[in-house]
Amino acid sequence: MSQSQSKLSRRTLFGAAATTGAVAAVASLLPSQPAEPEAVTEKRPEPPTRGGGYQLSEHVKQYYQTTRV
């Protein structure tokens, strides 16, 4: 055996195994397919510059329904 060859130590082996495991764990969390683009929604009108831009939306209507006694 030649002295110029690098020696594979246990520390190097375990470090490589840990790195491989970490990469595999991260890869399993990534989505397999790219997300589809969101549907285009209708553009809301610009709110007034001096306030008064209240709009009764579905979210607000649902809130009012939950507050009824």
Backbone torsions as a table, in degrees:
resi	resn	phi	psi	omega
1	MET	NA	139.1	-177.3
2	SER	-89.4	147.9	-179.7
3	GLN	-75.5	-17.7	-177.7
4	SER	-76.0	-17.3	178.6
5	GLN	-74.8	140.9	178.9
6	SER	-77.4	144.9	-178.0
7	LYS	-94.5	130.4	179.6
8	LEU	-87.1	110.7	-178.1
9	SER	-94.5	166.4	177.8
10	ARG	-62.4	-38.1	-179.5
11	ARG	-61.0	-43.6	178.5
12	THR	-66.0	-41.2	-179.3
13	LEU	-64.0	-46.8	179.8
14	PHE	-67.6	-34.1	176.3
15	GLY	-64.2	-42.0	178.4
16	ALA	-67.0	-38.7	178.7
17	ALA	-66.2	-40.2	178.4
18	ALA	-65.6	-41.6	178.4
19	THR	-63.7	-43.2	178.7
20	THR	-62.5	-41.1	178.0
21	GLY	-64.4	-40.6	179.2
22	ALA	-65.3	-42.2	178.8
23	VAL	-64.0	-40.3	179.1
24	ALA	-65.4	-38.4	179.2
25	ALA	-65.8	-42.6	179.2
26	VAL	-66.6	-40.5	-179.6
27	ALA	-64.9	-31.3	179.6
28	SER	-73.5	-21.6	179.8
29	LEU	-84.8	-19.8	-179.2
30	LEU	-74.7	144.9	178.5
31	PRO	-66.9	145.4	-177.5
32	SER	-78.5	-27.3	179.0
33	GLN	-124.4	147.5	177.6
34	PRO	-65.0	146.2	-179.8
35	ALA	-66.5	143.9	178.3
36	GLU	-73.3	145.2	178.0
37	PRO	-64.9	145.5	-179.1
38	GLU	-69.7	150.8	179.3
39	ALA	-66.6	145.1	179.5
40	VAL	-75.2	126.0	178.2
41	THR	-99.5	161.2	179.9
42	GLU	-69.0	145.3	-176.7
43	LYS	-78.1	131.0	178.3
44	ARG	-79.8	149.2	177.8
45	PRO	-67.4	152.8	179.4
46	GLU	-65.2	136.0	176.9
47	PRO	-70.5	152.0	178.4
48	PRO	-60.9	150.8	-177.4
49	THR	-74.2	-23.4	-177.8
50	ARG	-110.1	33.7	177.7
51	GLY	85.4	-170.9	180.0
52	GLY	77.0	23.0	-177.3
53	GLY	-95.9	25.0	-178.6
54	TYR	-67.8	132.9	175.9
55	GLN	-131.2	136.4	178.6
56	LEU	-81.5	99.2	-178.3
57	SER	-100.2	174.6	179.5
58	GLU	-62.2	-36.6	179.6
59	HIS	-63.7	-42.8	179.5
60	VAL	-67.8	-40.2	178.0
61	LYS	-62.0	-40.6	178.6
62	GLN	-65.0	-37.8	177.7
63	TYR	-64.0	-44.3	179.6
64	TYR	-62.8	-35.1	177.3
65	GLN	-64.2	-36.7	-178.3
66	THR	-75.9	-18.9	-177.7
67	THR	-92.0	-5.0	179.3
68	ARG	-68.9	141.5	-179.5
69	VAL	-96.7	NA	NA
